[in-house]
Amino acid sequence: MLKISLPRLRRDLTALARFGSNPGPGVTRPAWSPAHEEARAWLLVQMKEAGLEPSVDPAGNTFGRLGDGEPVVLTGSHIDSVPEGGTLDGALGVLAALECLRTIREAGAPLTRALAVVAWSDEEGRYGSLFGSRAFAGQLDAAKIPGMRAPDGERLVEAMARAGFNALEAPRAAADPRGVAAYLELHIEQGPHLEAKGIPIGVVEGIVGIRRNRIVFQGEPDHAGTTPMARRKDAFLAAAEYALAARQHVVRRGSGRSVTNFGVVEVKPGVTNIVPARAALLQEMRELDGRILGRLDRECAALARRIARRRGLGVAIERISRNEPARMHPEVQGAIEAAAADLRLRTLRMPSGAGHDAQNLARITKAGMIFIPSKGGRSHRPDEASDWRAIERGANVLLHTLLKLVS
Ligand SMILES: [Zn+2]
């Protein structure tokens, strides 16, 4: 049975980790930065040496192709990182894909379809969330490009120009869906489930949808010394009651995997001797089932209004963003499970609570994702890690899934 070479994959992962390496472990390799562009140049050389045909599209997505004609089966991930991130998030999916194509080419395995490795640009969203795959899927809003900025204020247009790209041309990366047969991505889980259950391979069912709302409770800014407790209209206490009640509601009435978070809380006027007149919460909810997500969203809004009314306060609910869940294709999920069975590896079907490029690819083709266990569930931090054995297993499942998709 065909297998990838772990020493070669390990060598590539170690080599890529040098670009943007921190003094300690981990990497800082944001999209379009000098470290990222050096990594891209290195990747293009590796693709060429592996006998692939390299190319870069107007959105900065980097491809290495094996075989001719369309439609092509795409596999990859990203080589950018968050600040002080780990060496596997994204890099594993790109370099394991490269190793799979190298293995297939060397074995002379017959291909009925072309295969290509891809590294999507700015997956981590320094300038725009999932930028490269969004452009490829034809979902990039050209009018927004001039206004896209990094948290430090730098404009995307300037960052891309520095790297030799014209940002305004990025929408031209949009692919004809008929040219793509399937998309497959290997990624670390970035959570604790596979490790806790002792299962080596996760088969991603879909990527969760996300709702973000701003909930603002409006009370009265009374004197905190002279106003009797019973007469106060304390916006903070309403917000606090709501946060606890909403959490309980999502846990009890969600799918069992639904999650919610209150990541930002603002209390005004924000001084010790005035009763809080205004409390704003930023709430996020994530869930794989779009109907459950929509219902939880409506029920939480009703809950906020009920709490405000009972306390004699006003409440305003503002929608910040809504992302619908992206289902991975049943055929690709089946191919991953069959490949894992051939390799005698147990699998677990699971949602992805984090966003991935596969959610954009799912709009134009049959998309699928393979997860491997993350040590301690840690990710987006320098000590992110997976066992080499786990990496080898994941890459071999990627290899045999690809073989099923091209045969
Ligand atoms: Zn990633």
Residues whose N, C-alpha, C, O or C-beta is under 5 A from the ligand:
A	BS01	ZN	D89 G90
